């Protein structure tokens, strides 16, 4: 039975809401030590795991309904790869942005002087583009026909954890325009002025990943399949 479009959009709203709430909430509320208790904060690893585990949980919860994109960069990349219709892409992106806004007010992304590692605009842009590209390659690979569908959610969530471990000191880690949109709207000011980078860079990274997957990796998958078929035919003829 085909899932109704509205049901898929509601699932994307819920998934993005949970991702932003748990991920950004862990960073702002539980990330640092509190009440002079040295071991109370979860730190960089804990924040990274919060984002990654949120994706794992949502992948197995709403994945069968909507595919669990919970990220406009993923939906737009899937559109470019021919795996999602324009209508569903629009519905997904709107639902994701609304979900992020509803959950946030915490943990705005940024870069430059006064923000975490104080990296430059160029460094922030390259980082968000490259790591979104890698994130999408993992998603395309783990959801391919020959992949094990039962492991996709775990692999994607773990890859997001690894991304956060590297990228948090640079930009706070976005690789997801919706994740950045909500906190920026609530914070305003500098966060809102810098929002453009966390929209443009992840979408660019996603589009590059779609082109790379379609032009290189998916083509190799097709060639491999044809070689196997020819080999099987030869084996049959020999017998």
N, C-alpha and C positions, 0 to 999 in steps of 0.2 A: 504494500500500500504506500502510495506516494505521500510524503509529508506536506501539509499545507504551507504555503509561503509564510503566512502570519506566524505559524508555530515555529518555523525556523528563525524568524526575526526575533521572536520572544526569547528563544533559546540563546541567541547571540547576545541579546541584552543582558540576560542573567549571567552568562559566562563572562562577559566583559566586566560587568558589575563586580563579580566575585574576584576576578583577577586584579582589578584596581584596588578593591577594598582590602584584600589580603596582602597583596604585594606592597602597595604604597603605605598601607596601614602598618605593616611590620617595620618598614623603613623609618617612619616618623615616630610611631608610638613605642615600638619595642627595639629599635635599632641600637640606641645608645644606652649606656648605663643610667639607671635612675635611682633616686633615693639613696645615693651614696653606696649602693651595693655593687661592687666591682663586676660580678658575674651576671648581672641582671639583663644586660643588653645582648641581643642575639648577634650583632655584628654583621660584617660583610657576608659571611657564609650563610648566616641565618636569613638575611634579606634575600639573597640569591635563591636559596631553597624555597622561600615563601612564594616567589614568583614561579619557579619551576614546578613545585608541587601543585600550585593552583591550576596550572595548565594541565598537569596529569589528571587531577581530579575532574576538571571540567571536560577533558577529552573523553573520559569514560562516562561522563554524565550526559552531556549534550552532543557528543560526537555522533551518535546514531541519528540524531535529529537534524543537525545543521552542518556537521563536519567540524564544529568547534574552531572556527577561525579566530574569533574574539580579537581581531586585529585588522584594521582597514588595509594595511600593507599586504597581508596574506590574501584577503578577498580580491584586491585589485590585481595581485600577481596571478591568482587563479583565473581571473577574467582574461588576462593577457595570454595565459597558457591554454585557453579554451576549455577550462574545467568548470566555469561558472558563468551563468547568463548575466547580461547587463542589468536586468531587472532585479535579480537576486543580489548582485553586487551592490546596487544602490540601497536595497533594503537592509543588507548586512551592515554596510558602513554606517547608515543612519542609526540602526539599533545599537551598534557598538559604541558610537559616539555618545548616544543618550545614556547607555549603561555606564560609561566611564565618568560622565558628568555627574550622574546620580550617586556614584560611589565615592567621589573624590573630594578634594579640598586639602589633600595631603600629598606631599612628595613631588613637587614640581621639578622637571628636568632643567638643565642649564649647562653653562660652561663659562670659562673666562675667569677674570679676577674675582676672588671672593667665593667662588663655587668649587668645592672639593679640590681636585688636583689642579685647578686653574689652567686648563688646557685651552688652546686657541680655537677659533671658529673653524679653521681648516681641519684641525685634528678631530673636532667634534663631528663635523660633516662626514669626513672619511670613515670614522669609526662607526657611525650609525648606518652608513651605506653598506660597508663591508660586512658588518655583523648581521644586518638584516638579510643581506644576500646569502650568507652562510646558513642562517636560520631557515630561510625558504628552501634552500637546497636540501636540508634535512627533512623538511616537510614533504617536498616533492618525492624524495627518495623513499621515505617510510610509508608513504601512501600510494606508491606505485603498485601496479597489478601484481608484480612478482614479490612484493614485500609481505611481511607477516603483519596483517592488520591488527592483531592483538597487541603488538608491541609498539605501534606507532605513537600512542599517547605518552608512553613512558620515555621513548627516545626523544620526542619533541620537548617534553618537559625538562628532561635532563640537559638538552642542548640549550634551553633558555637559562637554566641555572648556570651553566658554564659561561654563557654570554654575560650574565650579570656579574660574575666573579671578575671578569676582565674590564667591563665597560663602566661599572658604577663609579670608579674614581674619575672617569673622564666626563661623562654627561649625566650620571645617575641612571643610565640605561633606559632608553625608550624602545627602539626597534618596533614601535607600535604607536602610530599617531593618536589613537583614541586614549591610550594610557597617558600621553602627554597633554592632550586637550583638556581633560577634566581638571587636573590640578592647576593648569595655567589659567583657566577661566576664573577659578576661585582665588588664586594668588594675585592675578593681575600684574601690572607693572612690568618688571624685567622678564618674568616668566612668560607673559603674553607676548612681549616683543621678540622673544627667542623661539616662540612656538613654530615659526615657519620651518626651522631646520628639522624639527622632529616630525614634520609632515612630509617635507620634500625628500629628505635623505632616506627614510625607511621605504617610502613608495618607490624611489629610484632603485634602491637595493632589491626590492621585490620584483620590479620589472626586469632588472638585469638577470635575476635568478630565473625568472620565467623564460627569458630568451635563451639563457645558457642551457637550461634543462631541455627545452624543445629542440634547440639546435645542436646540442652535443650529447648530453647524457641519454635523453630519450631515444635519440637516433641510434646510439650504440645498443640500447636495449632491444630495439627492433631488429638490428643487424644480428645480434646474438640469437634472437628467437628464430630468425630465418636459417641461421647456420645449424641450429639444433634440429629444425624441421627437415632440412636437407639430409643431415646425418641420420635421422630416424628413417627417412625414405630409403636411403642407401642400405641401411641395416635390414629393412623389410625385404628389399629386392634381393639381397644376398641370401636370405633364408628361403 
